Amino acid sequence: MAQLDEHILERLAADGDATAWEIAFDVTGSVSRDRVRSRLGVLANADLVDRYSRTIVPERVESYWRITTWGEQYLSGDVDPSLDRPLPGPRPPYAMRPRRWTSTSSMSSVQPRK
């Protein structure tokens, strides 16, 4: 895990729920809100933080983040997130190469460099 991830978890554990902007403002060093938001997504995939929406005023909804029980256990040293890795999903059909591209018969005509 990145050092920023631990700072984010510590911030959420100490001060409670917050937006990505609030976390970026509170974390030491110059960290952009987009960087914090991307790390929050990674932490959410690992079930260390949880995202929910809160209506501030009509027509304005903000995303808030809170630490989960797993996140608290990680901070206390009881959980190692590297042991629970998500399995990659299958590639969608539009992202797969045609089978003819993967054949090795076309590679036999390539001569090695000398």
C-alpha positions as a Markdown table, in Angstrom:
| # | Residue | x | y | z |
|---|---|---|---|---|
| 1 | Met | 0.0 | 0.0 | 0.0 |
| 2 | Ala | 1.1 | 3.5 | -0.7 |
| 3 | Gln | 2.0 | 5.9 | 2.1 |
| 4 | Leu | -0.8 | 8.2 | 1.0 |
| 5 | Asp | -3.3 | 5.3 | 1.5 |
| 6 | Glu | -2.2 | 5.1 | 5.2 |
| 7 | His | -2.5 | 8.9 | 5.6 |
| 8 | Ile | -6.0 | 8.8 | 4.1 |
| 9 | Leu | -7.1 | 5.9 | 6.5 |
| 10 | Glu | -5.6 | 7.7 | 9.5 |
| 11 | Arg | -7.4 | 10.9 | 8.6 |
| 12 | Leu | -10.7 | 9.1 | 8.3 |
| 13 | Ala | -10.2 | 7.2 | 11.5 |
| 14 | Ala | -9.2 | 10.3 | 13.4 |
| 15 | Asp | -11.7 | 12.9 | 12.1 |
| 16 | Gly | -14.6 | 10.9 | 10.7 |
| 17 | Asp | -16.3 | 11.1 | 7.3 |
| 18 | Ala | -14.9 | 13.5 | 4.7 |
| 19 | Thr | -14.9 | 14.4 | 1.0 |
| 20 | Ala | -11.9 | 13.9 | -1.2 |
| 21 | Trp | -11.2 | 17.6 | -1.1 |
| 22 | Glu | -11.2 | 17.7 | 2.7 |
| 23 | Ile | -8.8 | 14.8 | 2.8 |
| 24 | Ala | -6.5 | 16.3 | 0.2 |
| 25 | Phe | -6.5 | 19.5 | 2.2 |
| 26 | Asp | -5.7 | 17.8 | 5.5 |
| 27 | Val | -3.0 | 15.3 | 4.3 |
| 28 | Thr | 0.5 | 16.7 | 4.7 |
| 29 | Gly | 2.3 | 17.6 | 1.5 |
| 30 | Ser | 1.0 | 18.8 | -1.8 |
| 31 | Val | -1.6 | 16.2 | -2.8 |
| 32 | Ser | -4.2 | 16.9 | -5.5 |
| 33 | Arg | -7.8 | 16.0 | -5.0 |
| 34 | Asp | -7.7 | 13.8 | -8.1 |
| 35 | Arg | -4.8 | 11.8 | -6.6 |
| 36 | Val | -6.7 | 11.4 | -3.4 |
| 37 | Arg | -9.9 | 10.4 | -5.3 |
| 38 | Ser | -8.0 | 7.7 | -7.3 |
| 39 | Arg | -6.5 | 6.3 | -4.1 |
| 40 | Leu | -9.9 | 6.3 | -2.4 |
| 41 | Gly | -11.2 | 4.2 | -5.3 |
| 42 | Val | -8.4 | 1.7 | -4.7 |
| 43 | Leu | -9.1 | 1.6 | -1.0 |
| 44 | Ala | -12.8 | 1.1 | -1.7 |
| 45 | Asn | -12.0 | -1.9 | -4.0 |
| 46 | Ala | -10.1 | -3.4 | -1.1 |
| 47 | Asp | -13.1 | -2.7 | 1.3 |
| 48 | Leu | -11.0 | -0.4 | 3.5 |
| 49 | Val | -13.2 | 2.7 | 2.9 |
| 50 | Asp | -16.8 | 3.1 | 1.9 |
| 51 | Arg | -18.4 | 5.8 | -0.2 |
| 52 | Tyr | -21.8 | 7.4 | 0.2 |
| 53 | Ser | -23.6 | 10.5 | -1.1 |
| 54 | Arg | -25.0 | 13.3 | 1.0 |
| 55 | Thr | -27.3 | 16.1 | -0.3 |
| 56 | Ile | -25.8 | 19.4 | 0.7 |
| 57 | Val | -28.4 | 21.7 | -0.8 |
| 58 | Pro | -31.1 | 20.8 | -3.4 |
| 59 | Glu | -29.4 | 19.8 | -6.7 |
| 60 | Arg | -26.0 | 19.4 | -5.1 |
| 61 | Val | -24.8 | 16.0 | -3.9 |
| 62 | Glu | -21.4 | 15.4 | -2.5 |
| 63 | Ser | -19.5 | 12.1 | -2.2 |
| 64 | Tyr | -18.3 | 11.4 | 1.3 |
| 65 | Trp | -15.9 | 8.6 | 2.4 |
| 66 | Arg | -15.8 | 6.7 | 5.7 |
| 67 | Ile | -13.4 | 4.1 | 7.0 |
| 68 | Thr | -14.8 | 0.6 | 7.3 |
| 69 | Thr | -14.1 | -2.0 | 10.0 |
| 70 | Trp | -11.5 | -3.6 | 7.7 |
| 71 | Gly | -9.8 | -0.2 | 7.4 |
| 72 | Glu | -9.7 | 0.2 | 11.2 |
| 73 | Gln | -8.3 | -3.3 | 11.5 |
| 74 | Tyr | -5.7 | -2.6 | 8.9 |
| 75 | Leu | -4.5 | 0.5 | 10.9 |
| 76 | Ser | -4.3 | -1.6 | 14.1 |
| 77 | Gly | -2.2 | -4.2 | 12.3 |
| 78 | Asp | -4.8 | -7.0 | 12.4 |
| 79 | Val | -5.4 | -7.2 | 8.6 |
| 80 | Asp | -2.9 | -7.5 | 5.7 |
| 81 | Pro | -4.7 | -6.3 | 2.6 |
| 82 | Ser | -2.1 | -7.9 | 0.3 |
| 83 | Leu | -3.5 | -11.3 | 1.2 |
| 84 | Asp | -6.9 | -10.5 | -0.2 |
| 85 | Arg | -6.4 | -9.6 | -3.9 |
| 86 | Pro | -9.3 | -9.2 | -6.2 |
| 87 | Leu | -9.4 | -11.5 | -9.2 |
| 88 | Pro | -9.2 | -9.7 | -12.5 |
| 89 | Gly | -12.4 | -9.8 | -14.5 |
| 90 | Pro | -12.6 | -11.3 | -18.0 |
| 91 | Arg | -11.8 | -9.0 | -20.9 |
| 92 | Pro | -14.9 | -7.7 | -22.8 |
| 93 | Pro | -15.3 | -8.9 | -26.3 |
| 94 | Tyr | -14.5 | -5.6 | -27.9 |
| 95 | Ala | -11.1 | -5.5 | -26.1 |
| 96 | Met | -9.9 | -8.9 | -27.3 |
| 97 | Arg | -7.6 | -9.3 | -30.3 |
| 98 | Pro | -8.7 | -11.6 | -33.1 |
| 99 | Arg | -7.3 | -15.1 | -32.9 |
| 100 | Arg | -5.4 | -14.6 | -36.2 |
| 101 | Trp | -3.2 | -12.0 | -34.5 |
| 102 | Thr | -2.0 | -14.5 | -31.9 |
| 103 | Ser | -0.9 | -17.2 | -34.2 |
| 104 | Thr | 2.8 | -18.0 | -34.2 |
| 105 | Ser | 3.0 | -19.1 | -37.8 |
| 106 | Ser | 3.6 | -15.5 | -39.0 |
| 107 | Met | 6.5 | -15.2 | -36.6 |
| 108 | Ser | 8.5 | -18.0 | -38.4 |
| 109 | Ser | 9.3 | -15.6 | -41.3 |
| 110 | Val | 10.9 | -13.1 | -39.0 |
| 111 | Gln | 14.7 | -13.3 | -39.0 |
| 112 | Pro | 16.6 | -12.5 | -35.9 |
| 113 | Arg | 18.9 | -9.4 | -35.9 |
| 114 | Lys | 22.7 | -10.0 | -36.0 |
